[in-house]
Amino acid sequence: MTTGSTDLILTALTGIPSVQPGDDLTTLLGDALARQAQPPTHHDVLVVSQKIVSKAEDRYVSLCDVKPSTKAQQLGRETDKDPALIELILRESRAIVRHRPGLVISEHNLGMVMANAGIDQSNVADDGRGPRVLLLPRDPDGSSAALRSALGQRFGVELGVIIADSAGRAWRHGVTGMALGVAGLPALMDLRGQPDLEGRPLAVSLTGFADQIASAAQLLMGEGAEGQPAVWVQGLSWQGENNAARDLIRPPEQDLFR
């Protein structure tokens, strides 16, 4: 459970260069943190854009290198989408959940239900031969843990790290921040049994703690040309066991929208 923080400070880290495949994110993010007026402390959280993690891990794919299957060609006709992009969506997905012209919702291989399997085309430059796209990191929880370990060694503190993306929701318009990878904090916070203001025990309260932090950071990261891929969050406090972003995924048998 949270412990009643009353002040929360979010700072977009500046001076992070355009990330290229193979870049050391620990160094880039650590240098940006080191430029701040004060050093990070225990329970600070670093929220990192999925996009720079995917770029550093070279998750680029050129669409001209993708040969669409018969299934991808058919789904491309039904959705008015590039069959090469559809082929990548199929490869990155366990299942197609819903589709209509202009939209494909799929269950990603990592378990998240997202548009286009999380494949990103915005702010991704062509490779000289044609358009290319950016896939999600292979293991966002693992990437978060690696960043946390390396930054913790550099600064000597226990940080939390969240790899964040934006996603829509089945029951509301608009995208909001979502935690794809989490290390060093409770991604999902179980408040069941805790008292409410009237002293009654909470019966069903599970809080998407990491998603809440990711959404707050998204206000500074933005969705377009802001170029602020990392946000330092100070002032959080919590109790409870750490768990990973995969614990936020609702099992299909509990998902009333599938």
C-alpha positions as CSV (number, residue, x, y, z in Angstrom):
1,M,0.0,0.0,0.0
2,T,1.1,3.6,-0.4
3,T,2.1,5.5,2.7
4,G,0.5,8.8,2.2
5,S,2.8,10.9,0.0
6,T,1.8,14.5,-0.1
7,D,4.3,15.9,-2.6
8,L,5.2,14.4,-6.0
9,I,7.7,15.9,-8.3
10,L,8.1,14.8,-12.0
11,T,11.0,16.1,-14.0
12,A,11.6,15.4,-17.7
13,L,15.3,14.6,-18.2
14,T,16.9,16.7,-20.8
15,G,20.0,16.3,-23.0
16,I,19.3,12.7,-24.0
17,P,20.5,12.3,-27.6
18,S,18.6,10.5,-30.3
19,V,19.0,6.8,-29.4
20,Q,20.5,4.5,-31.9
21,P,20.7,0.7,-32.0
22,G,23.3,-0.6,-29.6
23,D,23.4,2.6,-27.5
24,D,24.0,2.1,-23.8
25,L,20.8,3.4,-22.2
26,T,22.3,3.1,-18.7
27,T,25.0,5.6,-19.6
28,L,22.6,8.0,-21.4
29,L,20.0,7.9,-18.6
30,G,22.6,7.9,-15.9
31,D,24.3,11.0,-17.3
32,A,21.0,12.8,-17.6
33,L,20.2,12.0,-13.9
34,A,23.7,13.1,-12.9
35,R,23.1,16.5,-14.5
36,Q,20.2,17.2,-12.1
37,A,20.7,19.5,-9.1
38,Q,20.3,16.7,-6.6
39,P,21.1,13.0,-6.9
40,P,18.4,10.3,-7.0
41,T,17.4,8.8,-3.7
42,H,15.7,5.5,-2.6
43,H,12.2,5.0,-4.0
44,D,12.7,7.5,-6.8
45,V,11.3,6.1,-10.0
46,L,12.6,6.5,-13.5
47,V,10.0,6.2,-16.3
48,V,11.5,5.5,-19.7
49,S,9.7,5.6,-23.0
50,Q,9.3,2.2,-24.7
51,K,10.5,3.8,-27.9
52,I,14.1,4.5,-26.8
53,V,14.4,1.0,-25.3
54,S,13.2,-0.6,-28.5
55,K,15.6,1.6,-30.5
56,A,18.6,0.7,-28.3
57,E,17.6,-3.0,-28.7
58,D,17.4,-2.5,-32.5
59,R,13.8,-3.6,-32.8
60,Y,13.5,-2.0,-36.2
61,V,11.9,-3.8,-39.1
62,S,11.9,-2.6,-42.7
63,L,8.5,-3.3,-44.2
64,C,10.1,-4.0,-47.6
65,D,11.8,-7.0,-46.0
66,V,8.5,-8.5,-44.9
67,K,6.7,-11.0,-47.1
68,P,3.0,-11.0,-46.3
69,S,1.3,-14.4,-45.9
70,T,-2.1,-15.2,-47.4
71,K,-3.7,-14.5,-44.1
72,A,-2.0,-11.1,-43.8
73,Q,-3.1,-10.2,-47.3
74,Q,-6.7,-11.0,-46.5
75,L,-6.7,-9.2,-43.2
76,G,-5.0,-6.2,-44.9
77,R,-7.9,-6.0,-47.4
78,E,-10.4,-6.2,-44.5
79,T,-8.7,-3.4,-42.5
80,D,-7.3,-1.2,-45.3
81,K,-3.8,-1.7,-43.9
82,D,-0.4,-2.6,-45.5
83,P,-0.2,-6.4,-45.7
84,A,3.4,-6.2,-44.6
85,L,2.4,-4.4,-41.4
86,I,-0.4,-6.9,-40.9
87,E,2.2,-9.8,-41.3
88,L,4.3,-8.2,-38.5
89,I,1.2,-7.8,-36.3
90,L,0.4,-11.5,-36.8
91,R,4.0,-12.5,-35.9
92,E,4.0,-10.4,-32.8
93,S,0.6,-11.6,-31.6
94,R,-0.9,-14.7,-30.0
95,A,-4.3,-13.8,-31.4
96,I,-6.3,-11.2,-33.2
97,V,-9.0,-10.0,-30.8
98,R,-11.0,-7.6,-33.0
99,H,-10.6,-5.8,-36.2
100,R,-12.3,-3.3,-38.5
101,P,-11.2,-1.0,-41.3
102,G,-8.3,1.1,-39.9
103,L,-7.9,-0.9,-36.7
104,V,-6.5,-4.2,-35.5
105,I,-6.6,-5.2,-31.8
106,S,-4.4,-8.1,-30.9
107,E,-3.1,-10.0,-27.9
108,H,0.6,-9.5,-28.0
109,N,3.0,-12.4,-27.5
110,L,3.8,-10.8,-24.1
111,G,0.1,-10.9,-23.2
112,M,-1.0,-7.2,-23.5
113,V,-4.0,-6.5,-25.6
114,M,-3.1,-3.5,-27.8
115,A,-3.7,-1.9,-31.2
116,N,-1.4,-3.2,-33.9
117,A,0.5,-5.4,-31.4
118,G,2.2,-2.2,-30.1
119,I,4.0,-1.7,-33.4
120,D,5.1,1.9,-33.8
121,Q,5.3,3.9,-37.0
122,S,5.3,7.4,-35.5
123,N,8.7,9.3,-35.3
124,V,10.4,6.3,-37.0
125,A,12.5,7.4,-39.9
126,D,12.7,5.5,-43.2
127,D,15.8,3.5,-43.7
128,G,16.5,4.8,-47.3
129,R,14.7,1.9,-48.9
130,G,11.2,2.6,-47.6
131,P,9.2,2.8,-44.4
132,R,10.2,0.9,-41.3
133,V,8.5,0.2,-37.9
134,L,9.6,-0.3,-34.3
135,L,8.5,-3.4,-32.4
136,L,8.1,-3.6,-28.6
137,P,11.1,-4.7,-26.5
138,R,11.4,-8.5,-26.4
139,D,11.3,-8.6,-22.5
140,P,10.2,-5.2,-21.0
141,D,10.4,-6.5,-17.4
142,G,13.9,-7.8,-18.1
143,S,15.0,-4.6,-19.7
144,S,13.6,-2.7,-16.7
145,A,15.4,-4.9,-14.2
146,A,18.7,-4.5,-16.1
147,L,18.4,-0.7,-16.1
148,R,17.5,-0.7,-12.4
149,S,20.5,-2.8,-11.5
150,A,23.0,-0.8,-13.5
151,L,21.6,2.6,-12.4
152,G,21.5,1.4,-8.8
153,Q,25.1,0.5,-8.9
154,R,26.0,3.8,-10.4
155,F,24.2,5.9,-7.8
156,G,24.1,3.6,-4.8
157,V,20.3,3.8,-4.4
158,E,17.3,1.5,-4.9
159,L,15.5,3.0,-7.8
160,G,12.2,1.9,-9.5
161,V,12.2,1.7,-13.3
162,I,9.2,1.6,-15.5
163,I,9.2,1.2,-19.3
164,A,6.1,3.0,-20.4
165,D,4.0,3.2,-23.6
166,S,0.6,4.7,-24.4
167,A,-2.4,2.6,-25.2
168,G,-6.2,2.9,-25.6
169,R,-8.9,1.3,-23.5
170,A,-11.9,-0.7,-24.6
171,W,-14.4,1.4,-22.7
172,R,-13.0,5.0,-23.0
173,H,-11.7,7.3,-25.7
174,G,-8.1,8.4,-25.7
175,V,-4.8,6.9,-25.0
176,T,-3.1,6.9,-21.6
177,G,0.2,5.8,-20.1
178,M,0.7,2.1,-19.5
179,A,3.6,0.2,-17.8
180,L,5.1,-2.4,-20.2
181,G,8.0,-3.2,-17.9
182,V,8.5,-2.7,-14.2
183,A,11.3,-3.3,-11.7
184,G,11.8,-2.2,-8.1
185,L,8.2,-1.4,-7.2
186,P,4.8,-3.0,-7.0
187,A,3.3,-2.9,-10.5
188,L,0.0,-4.1,-9.1
189,M,-0.8,-3.1,-5.5
190,D,-3.3,-5.3,-3.6
191,L,-5.2,-3.1,-1.1
192,R,-7.7,-5.8,-0.2
193,G,-8.2,-6.0,3.6
194,Q,-7.0,-2.5,4.2
195,P,-9.5,-0.2,5.9
196,D,-11.4,2.5,4.1
197,L,-12.2,5.9,5.7
198,E,-15.0,4.3,7.6
199,G,-12.9,1.4,8.9
200,R,-14.5,-1.1,6.6
201,P,-12.0,-3.5,4.9
202,L,-11.6,-3.1,1.2
203,A,-12.8,-6.1,-0.6
204,V,-11.9,-5.8,-4.3
205,S,-9.3,-3.0,-4.6
206,L,-6.3,-3.7,-6.8
207,T,-4.4,-0.6,-7.9
208,G,-2.4,-0.4,-11.1
209,F,0.4,1.5,-9.3
210,A,2.9,1.3,-12.2
211,D,0.2,2.4,-14.7
212,Q,-0.7,5.4,-12.6
213,I,3.0,6.5,-12.5
214,A,3.3,5.9,-16.3
215,S,0.3,8.0,-17.0
216,A,1.6,10.9,-14.9
217,A,4.9,10.7,-16.7
218,Q,3.2,10.6,-20.0
219,L,2.0,14.2,-19.4
220,L,5.7,15.3,-19.8
221,M,6.7,12.7,-22.4
222,G,3.9,13.6,-24.7
223,E,2.8,11.8,-27.8
224,G,4.5,13.7,-30.6
225,A,7.6,15.8,-31.1
226,E,8.3,16.6,-27.4
227,G,11.5,14.5,-27.4
228,Q,11.4,13.9,-23.7
229,P,11.8,10.1,-23.3
230,A,12.6,9.8,-19.6
231,V,10.9,11.2,-16.5
232,W,12.3,11.2,-13.0
233,V,9.6,10.8,-10.3
234,Q,10.4,11.9,-6.8
235,G,8.3,11.8,-3.6
236,L,6.6,8.4,-4.0
237,S,6.4,6.0,-1.1
238,W,5.0,2.6,-0.8
239,Q,4.9,-0.7,1.0
240,G,4.4,-4.1,-0.3
241,E,6.2,-6.7,-2.5
242,N,7.7,-5.7,-5.8
243,N,6.1,-7.4,-8.8
244,A,6.4,-7.1,-12.6
245,A,4.3,-5.5,-15.3
246,R,3.1,-9.0,-16.5
247,D,1.1,-9.1,-13.2
248,L,-1.0,-6.3,-14.5
249,I,-2.4,-8.4,-17.4
250,R,-5.8,-9.8,-16.8
251,P,-6.1,-13.4,-17.7
252,P,-8.4,-14.1,-20.8
253,E,-10.9,-16.1,-18.7
254,Q,-11.4,-13.0,-16.5
255,D,-11.7,-10.6,-19.4
256,L,-15.3,-9.8,-20.1
257,F,-14.4,-7.8,-23.2
258,R,-13.1,-10.9,-25.1
